[in-house]
């Protein structure tokens, strides 16, 4: 009797393990992109951006009294100016997100490879103005469309022909 229970338990465990391994092997329609580069390759094809592989952006909450203005948008560098029109000190850093407008929804664009940002704080005193550059080379060549850089609840837009 003990042998029968042991053999039955082993068979059930083997069936469970095989079922689990086979179930984790991907789907019939192809594998899900795993790396940042895989996501980027899937998100941008010859016809443009594929929203199936893009994440809709989160709502922005602009800080009161702070302004971000677009100075120039090049293929590698986007130059902006921040102005602190509030009565309080304001701090920002290097982090930004590049987004594309598709229909009436903004989507985050994945970079070509993993991106890291320097963790530094720039302080703007009330009344101060500061120019800031964003390096967008990690996003490669962008097809025609309307894009924006978002940073700290603020954004600047530009349309590429």
PEQUIGI-V149045 format. One record per run of one state. SS is the DSSP state (helix for helix, strand for strand, loop for the rest). FROM is the first residue (numbers start at 1). LEN is the number of residues. If there is no record, write none. Layout:
BEGIN
SS:FROM:LEN
SS:FROM:LEN
END
This chain:
BEGIN
loop:1:1
helix:2:22
loop:24:3
strand:27:1
loop:28:2
strand:30:1
loop:31:5
helix:36:8
strand:44:2
loop:46:2
strand:48:2
loop:50:1
helix:51:3
loop:54:1
strand:55:2
loop:57:9
strand:66:8
loop:74:3
strand:77:8
loop:85:5
strand:90:3
loop:93:4
strand:97:6
loop:103:2
strand:105:4
loop:109:13
strand:122:3
loop:125:4
strand:129:7
loop:136:1
helix:137:3
loop:140:5
strand:145:7
loop:152:2
strand:154:7
loop:161:1
END
